[in-house]
Amino acid sequence: MAGGKMKKEKPSHGASASKHYQGGVTFHKSKGQHILKNPMLVDSIVEKSGIKSTDVILEIGPGTGNLTKKLLEAGKSVIAVEVDPRMVLELQRRFQGTPLSSRLKVIQGDVLKCELPYFDICVANIPYQISSPLTFKLLAHRPLFRCAVIMFQREFAMRLVAQPGDNLYCRLSVNTQLLARVSHLLKVGKNNFRPPPKVDSSVVRIEPRKPLPPVNFKEWDGLVRLCFNRKNKTLGSIFRQKSVLSLLEKNYKTVQALQLSGPSGDDAEAEMDLTGFGDANEDQSMELDDEMEVEDGNAGGEASDFKAKVLNILKQGNFEEKRSSKLTQVDFLYLLSLFNKAGIHFS
């Protein structure tokens, strides 16, 4: 086991009664610093990553370097991104004067804000609070990497791999699986970390799809976000809401006006924009409270032409009685194509 013993300090100003150390460094739970202490688990992660001797490896949140050492031994080089200057110093001190030091590059900074260099594979035990934005930052990185093997909080990991009909199937599942093949590799108990987190973890493998599906990602996310606001309601119920119809009609009129004035030239950029995919809300349930739903109160009266147009699209694709929680990637792609062909857009 790498590192020193856990030391206890007397509580001060109502603080926790104990702090956690390795190599003289205090770990801060609030910053998501949970260091892997089980060497067999570290070996298993490296083995399942399928690292080649020619690989440039990206590691995020290397901490004191327990995983870093094994990655350096397996690949060509490691680029480690670490936000905590104390950990950067500890990492440099650990490998200084060893044959591995020349193959380690440490970048001090916030991984969500810094520009990532070229890498073949990402292997990381990340701070769990950045799970969603980091996942989509990696998937937006160019050139595409071969795969990422990442430790996530278990529930987040199970959302990533969830399939239609699963309880945890959500917008995160659909968006991630549009861009990548995702598979669950390992369940990891909280006692494998120092200090132990409150929940168990899982290691997930993410392989970007090559080529990416030919879809406008802003349009896609607009549709999926709307559908998963009430994922267990029928699509017919969702698209009858006044707020939804109002939004879509506004978009419809905007697109018509733009078409009259000529092409905008922004389509190519919109197709690759993943900005909204990794918003912070994705780590939580996407269900809305009941009071937030505004039903169309015009039942039994004259339906607007636009409402009839929307419902006709749902009937055309046999979607009116279906629920988002049961729709596949192919279903969402087909539904989006039906709306777009009718001039109805979601961004």
Phi, psi and omega per residue, in radians:
M1 nan 2.200 -3.109
A2 -1.353 2.612 3.041
G3 1.688 3.079 -3.102
G4 -1.676 -2.928 -3.119
K5 -1.434 2.738 3.044
M6 -1.307 2.330 3.138
K7 -1.951 2.563 3.129
K8 -1.884 2.499 3.063
E9 -2.163 2.716 3.082
K10 -1.212 2.472 3.137
P11 -1.151 2.517 3.088
S12 -2.380 2.388 3.120
H13 0.923 0.704 3.076
G14 1.315 0.210 -3.119
A15 -1.320 2.968 3.111
S16 -1.032 2.563 -3.054
A17 -1.280 -0.217 -3.130
S18 -2.464 2.646 3.022
K19 -2.152 2.830 -3.047
H20 -2.033 2.400 -3.051
Y21 -2.236 2.641 2.880
Q22 -2.630 2.161 -3.125
G23 1.052 0.503 3.113
G24 1.485 0.067 -3.122
V25 -1.790 2.284 3.075
T26 -1.453 2.326 3.107
F27 -1.635 2.413 3.135
H28 -1.916 1.959 3.115
K29 -1.055 -0.611 -3.091
S30 -1.095 -0.397 3.111
K31 -1.701 0.157 3.121
G32 1.273 0.456 -3.106
Q33 -1.548 1.629 3.075
H34 -2.159 1.872 -2.988
I35 -1.579 2.294 3.083
L36 -1.133 2.169 -3.104
K37 -1.958 -0.163 -3.089
N38 -1.584 1.857 -3.081
P39 -1.111 -0.526 3.109
M40 -1.181 -0.642 3.108
L41 -1.189 -0.722 3.089
V42 -1.027 -0.796 3.115
D43 -1.053 -0.725 -3.110
S44 -1.140 -0.713 3.124
I45 -1.105 -0.784 3.140
V46 -1.109 -0.729 -3.138
E47 -1.101 -0.769 -3.097
K48 -1.294 -0.242 3.132
S49 -1.304 -0.370 3.130
G50 1.137 0.759 -3.093
I51 -1.266 2.375 3.059
K52 -1.697 2.723 -3.114
S53 -1.147 -0.278 -3.136
T54 -1.715 0.064 -3.023
D55 -1.386 2.387 2.889
V56 -1.593 2.123 -2.998
I57 -1.885 2.291 3.025
L58 -1.698 2.185 3.038
E59 -2.072 2.311 -3.121
I60 -1.960 2.209 -3.103
G61 1.197 1.025 -3.063
P62 -1.229 -0.294 -3.131
G63 1.060 -2.224 -3.101
T64 -1.610 0.020 2.962
G65 1.715 0.266 3.125
N66 -1.073 -0.796 3.099
L67 -1.342 -0.631 -3.125
T68 -0.945 -0.772 -3.105
K69 -1.025 -0.777 -3.125
K70 -1.207 -0.610 3.116
L71 -1.176 -0.715 3.106
L72 -1.092 -0.624 3.138
E73 -1.264 -0.457 -3.056
A74 -1.612 -0.597 -3.030
G75 -1.962 -2.987 -3.137
K76 -1.363 -0.770 3.139
S77 -2.790 2.846 3.127
V78 -2.210 2.292 2.985
I79 -1.856 1.975 -3.075
A80 -1.867 2.161 3.123
V81 -1.835 2.082 -3.062
E82 -2.383 2.240 -3.083
V83 -1.484 -0.442 -3.049
D84 -1.543 1.999 -3.112
P85 -1.059 -0.488 3.101
R86 -1.146 -0.704 3.128
M87 -1.225 -0.638 3.094
V88 -1.039 -0.796 3.135
L89 -1.096 -0.742 -3.134
E90 -1.130 -0.703 -3.140
L91 -1.132 -0.802 3.134
Q92 -1.121 -0.693 3.133
R93 -1.128 -0.657 -3.085
R94 -1.125 -0.693 -3.040
F95 -1.772 -0.070 -3.138
Q96 -1.062 2.270 3.111
G97 1.408 0.077 3.097
T98 -1.790 2.803 3.104
P99 -1.075 -0.312 -3.092
L100 -1.453 -0.301 -2.989
S101 -1.082 -0.577 -3.102
S102 -1.250 -0.278 -3.116
R103 -1.826 0.161 3.118
L104 -1.973 2.185 3.021
K105 -2.046 2.173 -3.123
V106 -1.873 2.210 3.069
I107 -1.897 2.062 3.089
Q108 -1.570 2.083 -3.135
G109 2.859 3.019 3.108
D110 -1.403 2.081 -3.058
V111 -1.071 -0.472 -3.137
L112 -1.318 -0.330 -3.087
K113 -1.864 -0.406 -3.074
C114 -1.540 2.732 3.116
E115 -1.461 2.166 -3.074
L116 -1.461 2.417 3.096
P117 -1.392 -3.126 3.074
Y118 -1.093 2.433 2.989
F119 -2.657 2.714 3.137
D120 -1.603 -0.603 -3.036
I121 -2.626 2.529 3.092
C122 -1.988 2.257 3.066
V123 -2.278 2.128 -2.986
A124 -2.727 2.572 2.937
N125 -1.939 1.704 -2.905
I126 -1.691 2.781 2.938
P127 -1.107 2.197 -2.966
Y128 -1.146 -0.396 -3.092
Q129 -1.245 -0.197 3.113
I130 -1.877 0.244 -3.015
S131 -0.941 -0.916 -3.043
S132 -1.213 -0.923 3.136
P133 -1.092 -0.582 3.129
L134 -1.189 -0.732 3.136
T135 -0.955 -0.809 -3.077
F136 -1.423 -0.407 2.994
K137 -1.141 -0.743 3.110
L138 -1.111 -0.753 -3.104
L139 -1.219 -0.345 3.078
A140 -1.549 -0.141 -3.074
H141 -1.189 2.425 3.087
R142 -2.262 2.420 -0.004
P143 -1.239 2.740 -3.120
L144 -1.071 2.450 3.055
F145 -1.526 2.955 -3.106
R146 -1.309 -0.847 3.109
C147 -2.868 2.845 3.032
A148 -2.208 2.340 3.084
V149 -2.077 1.900 -2.926
I150 -2.258 2.464 3.037
M151 -1.519 2.089 3.097
F152 -2.096 2.835 2.899
Q153 -1.003 2.449 -2.956
R154 -1.011 -0.777 -3.099
E155 -1.123 -0.686 3.099
F156 -1.090 -0.755 3.131
A157 -1.057 -0.715 -3.118
M158 -1.246 -0.461 3.013
R159 -1.190 -0.682 3.133
L160 -1.040 -0.714 -3.019
V161 -1.691 -0.037 -3.071
A162 -1.049 2.559 -3.138
Q163 -1.947 2.818 3.119
P164 -0.899 2.296 -3.117
G165 1.712 -0.350 3.086
D166 -1.256 2.612 -3.141
N167 -1.055 -0.616 -3.071
L168 -1.580 0.036 3.117
Y169 -1.116 2.176 -3.008
C170 -2.666 -3.025 3.136
R171 -1.021 -0.666 3.103
L172 -1.041 -0.772 3.136
S173 -1.036 -0.850 -3.055
V174 -1.156 -0.792 -3.108
N175 -1.168 -0.734 -3.131
T176 -1.140 -0.790 -3.065
Q177 -1.293 -0.287 2.983
L178 -1.153 -0.662 -3.015
L179 -1.680 -0.319 -3.010
A180 -2.690 2.764 2.937
R181 -1.543 2.243 -3.044
V182 -2.147 2.317 3.126
S183 -2.433 2.565 3.136
H184 -1.526 2.256 -3.096
L185 -1.825 -0.851 -3.013
L186 -2.548 2.464 2.907
K187 -1.654 2.339 -3.048
V188 -2.180 2.084 3.131
G189 -1.227 2.659 -3.057
K190 -1.157 -0.357 -3.130
N191 -1.321 -0.039 3.062
N192 -1.436 -0.002 -3.077
F193 -2.062 2.717 2.968
R194 -2.251 2.111 -0.206
P195 -1.235 2.709 -3.127
P196 -1.209 2.339 3.039
P197 -1.257 3.064 -3.112
K198 -1.391 -0.315 -3.048
V199 -2.275 2.851 3.071
D200 -1.311 2.895 -3.098
S201 -2.195 3.010 3.051
S202 -2.532 2.577 3.048
V203 -1.746 2.270 -3.069
V204 -2.164 2.488 3.063
R205 -1.808 2.246 -3.133
I206 -2.119 2.081 3.136
E207 -2.048 1.925 3.141
P208 -0.994 2.444 3.110
R209 -1.307 2.385 3.106
K210 -2.307 2.030 -0.074
P211 -1.367 2.893 3.059
L212 -1.242 2.651 3.119
P213 -1.098 2.518 -3.105
P214 -1.352 1.383 -3.090
V215 -2.437 2.542 3.016
N216 -1.327 1.985 -2.984
F217 -1.218 -0.513 3.065
K218 -1.171 -0.733 3.087
E219 -1.087 -0.830 -3.129
W220 -0.996 -0.890 -3.084
D221 -1.168 -0.572 3.079
G222 -1.075 -0.777 3.110
L223 -1.160 -0.843 -3.073
V224 -1.136 -0.710 3.109
R225 -1.035 -0.779 -3.141
L226 -1.100 -0.796 -3.095
C227 -1.159 -0.645 -3.073
F228 -1.542 0.001 2.980
N229 -1.055 -0.582 3.088
R230 -2.412 1.251 -2.914
K231 -1.163 -0.353 -3.135
N232 -1.729 0.022 3.014
K233 -1.494 2.716 3.061
T234 -1.218 2.691 3.104
L235 -1.115 -0.560 3.086
G236 -1.048 -0.696 3.123
S237 -1.215 -0.754 -3.132
I238 -1.076 -0.800 -3.039
F239 -1.448 0.031 2.989
R240 -1.619 -0.148 -3.132
Q241 -1.135 2.431 3.141
K242 -1.030 -0.743 -3.088
S243 -1.121 -0.652 3.138
V244 -1.229 -0.816 3.133
L245 -1.076 -0.689 3.135
S246 -1.111 -0.761 3.130
L247 -1.096 -0.823 -3.092
L248 -1.173 -0.658 3.127
E249 -1.169 -0.667 3.095
K250 -1.079 -0.799 3.093
N251 -1.074 -0.718 -3.122
Y252 -1.042 -0.813 -3.135
K253 -1.185 -0.638 3.116
T254 -1.116 -0.786 -3.138
V255 -1.107 -0.721 3.111
Q256 -1.069 -0.727 3.134
A257 -1.154 -0.689 3.126
L258 -1.169 -0.647 3.128
Q259 -1.134 -0.599 3.111
L260 -1.209 -0.542 -3.102
S261 -1.595 -0.052 3.109
G262 1.817 2.892 -3.103
P263 -1.126 2.550 -3.086
S264 -1.539 -0.418 3.136
G265 1.439 0.134 -3.102
D266 -1.718 0.020 -3.021
D267 -1.059 -0.750 -3.095
A268 -1.096 -0.713 3.127
E269 -1.171 -0.715 -3.115
A270 -1.121 -0.605 -3.116
E271 -1.082 -0.539 -3.086
M272 -1.825 0.097 -3.071
D273 -1.428 1.978 3.127
L274 -1.883 0.324 -3.003
T275 -0.944 -0.807 -3.049
G276 -1.406 -0.201 -3.043
F277 -1.089 -0.658 -3.007
G278 -1.851 0.642 -3.121
D279 -1.204 2.783 -3.003
A280 -1.110 -0.491 -3.103
N281 -1.112 -0.303 -3.048
E282 -1.211 -0.350 3.101
D283 -1.338 -0.141 3.123
Q284 -1.977 3.002 3.079
S285 -1.145 2.484 -3.119
M286 -1.589 0.098 -3.131
E287 -1.212 2.433 3.067
L288 -1.631 2.713 3.057
D289 -1.208 2.677 -3.092
D290 -0.999 -0.681 -3.064
E291 -1.203 -0.219 -3.138
M292 -1.455 -0.217 -3.116
E293 -1.551 2.212 3.136
V294 -2.002 1.850 -3.110
E295 -1.344 2.627 3.062
D296 -1.200 2.025 -3.075
G297 -1.500 0.217 -3.064
N298 -1.656 0.387 -3.100
A299 -1.084 2.359 3.122
G300 1.499 -0.249 3.125
G301 -1.678 -2.953 3.104
E302 -1.233 2.076 3.115
A303 -1.383 2.480 3.122
S304 -1.164 2.736 3.110
D305 -1.055 -0.678 -3.103
F306 -1.216 -0.717 3.097
K307 -1.058 -0.749 3.123
A308 -1.086 -0.662 3.132
K309 -1.095 -0.797 -3.123
V310 -1.124 -0.835 -3.103
L311 -1.169 -0.537 3.098
N312 -1.149 -0.620 3.088
I313 -1.120 -0.762 3.117
L314 -1.077 -0.728 3.132
K315 -1.188 -0.660 -3.136
Q316 -1.031 -0.685 3.139
G317 -1.656 0.115 -3.111
N318 1.034 0.715 -3.101
F319 -1.819 -0.177 -2.948
E320 -1.010 -0.677 -3.092
E321 -1.727 0.079 -3.129
K322 -1.542 2.780 -3.130
R323 -2.040 2.531 -3.117
S324 -1.005 -0.614 -3.087
S325 -1.114 -0.232 -3.115
K326 -1.981 -0.032 -3.060
L327 -1.445 2.471 3.102
T328 -1.580 3.034 3.049
Q329 -0.986 -0.767 -3.125
V330 -1.086 -0.697 3.116
D331 -1.061 -0.828 -3.129
F332 -1.118 -0.705 3.110
L333 -1.095 -0.724 3.138
Y334 -1.167 -0.767 3.140
L335 -1.087 -0.743 3.125
L336 -1.098 -0.716 -3.135
S337 -1.134 -0.634 3.110
L338 -1.125 -0.791 3.122
F339 -1.119 -0.823 -3.097
N340 -1.096 -0.683 3.116
K341 -1.100 -0.510 3.126
A342 -1.522 0.067 3.109
G343 1.455 0.238 -3.126
I344 -1.792 2.212 -3.026
H345 -2.191 2.842 -3.019
F346 -2.072 0.172 3.115
S347 -2.501 nan nan
